[in-house]
């Protein structure tokens, strides 16, 4: 069942209803494939340096990830880098899964840390969005926020459902703004997404949920 996004100023019988509250997210997890580089750039460009740490799985291979991270750092307020295993997550930073490994997060005494693993059995992709989202669901629960962007296939749909079931707020990109509405469509079909949004509204929605000034 999809949760309804908060609607400011809702009224019932003339009385203003209190807005629903959820635990403040401490992590944003993003997954994408076909059309993802432009979509990720659009989302990150609208986020301030005060946002929680962001972990990203984009279907991309080799040295392209390193160059993509550098290009994102130049056009956003965030420090974007290729993920390194064992690195502690920091606010205002975005971490891209390397092309040769899966990216996950795990709990540590001081917070959350990045974890790199080899190709997952049964997965078509490395890096895998499902692996990232499942790790966020397990390690962060309701403290995470999941975003599934444009892409072919269904990688990330099951992981987004796991995040949703763990209490995280989950978002899927809509068909009209997607290059390929495959991965988000699969998530919507299994009711993994709390909201379905056009790409141009993603960053403002994230800021509103996080209570961040843009």
C-alpha positions in Angstrom: 0.0 0.0 0.0 1.5 3.4 -1.0 1.7 6.0 1.7 0.4 9.4 0.7 2.9 12.2 0.6 2.3 15.0 3.1 0.0 17.7 1.9 0.6 21.0 3.6 -2.6 22.6 5.0 -4.8 19.5 4.9 -8.1 20.1 6.6 -10.9 17.8 7.9 -14.2 19.3 9.1 -12.5 22.7 9.2 -9.6 21.6 11.4 -5.9 21.5 10.3 -4.6 18.0 10.6 -1.1 17.4 11.9 1.3 16.2 9.3 2.6 12.6 9.5 6.0 12.3 11.0 8.7 9.8 10.2 12.2 9.3 11.6 14.6 11.9 10.0 16.5 10.1 7.2 20.3 9.7 7.9 21.0 8.2 4.5 19.8 8.6 0.9 20.2 5.6 -1.5 19.9 6.1 -5.2 19.8 3.6 -8.0 19.7 4.1 -11.8 20.6 2.6 -15.1 19.8 3.8 -18.7 19.5 7.6 -18.6 20.8 7.5 -15.0 23.8 9.9 -15.3 21.7 12.8 -16.4 19.0 11.9 -13.9 21.5 11.6 -11.0 23.0 14.9 -12.0 19.6 16.6 -12.0 18.8 15.3 -8.5 22.2 16.1 -6.9 22.3 19.6 -8.3 19.3 20.5 -6.3 20.6 19.2 -3.0 22.6 21.4 -0.5 25.9 20.5 1.1 24.0 19.9 4.4 22.2 16.9 3.2 22.8 13.4 4.7 25.3 11.1 3.0 24.2 9.7 -0.4 25.1 6.3 -1.8 24.5 5.6 -5.5 24.5 2.5 -7.7 24.6 3.4 -11.4 25.0 0.7 -14.0 28.3 2.0 -15.3 31.7 0.3 -15.8 35.4 0.9 -15.3 37.0 4.4 -15.3 33.7 6.0 -16.3 32.6 6.0 -12.7 35.7 8.0 -11.6 35.1 10.6 -14.3 31.4 10.7 -13.6 32.1 11.4 -9.9 34.5 14.2 -10.7 32.0 15.8 -13.1 29.3 15.7 -10.4 31.5 17.4 -7.9 32.0 20.2 -10.3 28.3 21.0 -10.8 26.9 20.2 -7.3 27.4 21.4 -3.8 28.4 17.9 -2.8 31.7 16.1 -2.5 31.1 13.2 -4.9 33.6 10.4 -5.1 34.0 6.8 -6.0 33.3 4.6 -3.0 36.0 2.9 -1.1 35.3 -0.1 1.2 35.5 0.7 4.9 35.0 4.4 4.5 32.8 6.2 7.0 29.8 8.0 5.6 29.8 11.8 5.9 27.1 14.4 5.4 27.4 16.4 2.3 29.2 13.5 0.5 27.9 11.3 -2.3 29.5 7.9 -3.0 29.3 6.1 -6.3 29.6 2.4 -6.5 32.7 1.4 -8.5 32.1 -0.4 -11.8 33.8 -3.6 -10.6 32.0 -4.2 -7.3 28.7 -3.9 -5.5 28.2 -1.1 -2.9 26.5 -1.6 0.4 26.3 0.1 3.8 26.8 -1.5 7.2 26.4 -0.4 10.7 29.5 0.6 12.7 30.0 1.9 16.3 30.5 5.5 14.9 27.7 5.3 12.3 27.5 3.7 8.9 30.4 2.5 6.7 30.7 1.6 3.0 31.2 -2.0 2.0 32.3 -3.3 -1.3 31.5 -6.9 -2.4 32.0 -9.1 -5.5 29.3 -9.9 -8.0 26.2 -11.2 -6.3 24.9 -14.6 -7.4 21.7 -14.2 -9.4 22.2 -10.6 -10.2 22.6 -9.4 -13.8 24.4 -6.2 -12.8 27.6 -5.1 -10.9 27.1 -2.7 -9.3 23.6 -3.9 -8.3 20.9 -1.5 -7.1 19.2 -4.3 -5.3 22.3 -5.1 -3.3 22.6 -1.4 -2.3 19.0 -1.0 -1.4 18.8 -4.3 0.6 21.9 -3.3 2.6 20.3 0.1 3.4 17.1 -1.6 4.5 19.1 -3.9 6.8 21.5 -1.3 8.2 19.4 1.8 8.3 15.8 0.8 8.4 13.5 3.9 8.7 16.6 6.1 8.8 17.1 5.7 5.1 15.4 7.2 2.1 15.4 5.3 -1.3 15.2 6.8 -4.8 14.9 4.6 -7.9 15.5 6.4 -11.2 15.2 5.6 -14.9 16.6 2.3 -16.1 15.9 -0.8 -18.1 14.9 -4.1 -16.4 13.9 -4.5 -12.7 17.1 -4.1 -10.7 16.3 -2.1 -7.6 12.6 -2.9 -7.4 12.9 -5.7 -4.8 15.5 -3.7 -2.9 13.2 -0.6 -2.8 10.4 -2.8 -1.5 12.7 -4.0 1.3 13.5 -0.4 2.2 9.8 0.4 2.1 9.0 -2.5 4.4 11.8 -1.5 6.8 10.1 1.9 7.2 12.2 4.0 4.8 10.5 6.7 2.6 10.7 5.5 -1.0 10.5 7.3 -4.3 10.2 6.1 -8.0 10.7 8.3 -11.0 7.6 8.7 -13.2 7.2 7.4 -16.8 7.1 10.8 -18.5 10.5 11.9 -17.3 12.3 8.5 -17.5 14.4 7.6 -20.5 13.4 4.0 -19.9 10.6 3.4 -17.4 11.6 -0.2 -16.5 13.1 -0.2 -13.1 10.8 2.4 -11.6 7.8 0.7 -13.2 8.7 -2.6 -11.6 8.9 -0.9 -8.2 5.5 0.7 -8.7 4.0 -2.6 -9.8 4.9 -4.2 -6.5 3.9 -1.2 -4.4 7.5 -0.5 -3.3 7.3 3.3 -3.9 5.6 5.7 -1.5 5.5 8.4 -4.1 6.1 8.5 -7.9 7.6 11.8 -9.0 8.9 13.5 -12.2 12.6 14.0 -12.2 12.3 17.8 -11.9 10.5 17.5 -8.6 12.9 15.0 -7.0 15.4 17.3 -5.3 12.7 19.7 -3.9 10.8 16.7 -2.5 13.9 15.3 -0.9 14.7 18.7 0.6 11.2 19.0 2.0 11.3 15.6 3.6 14.7 16.3 5.1 13.8 19.8 6.2 16.7 21.3 4.2 16.9 24.7 2.7 17.9 24.6 -1.0 
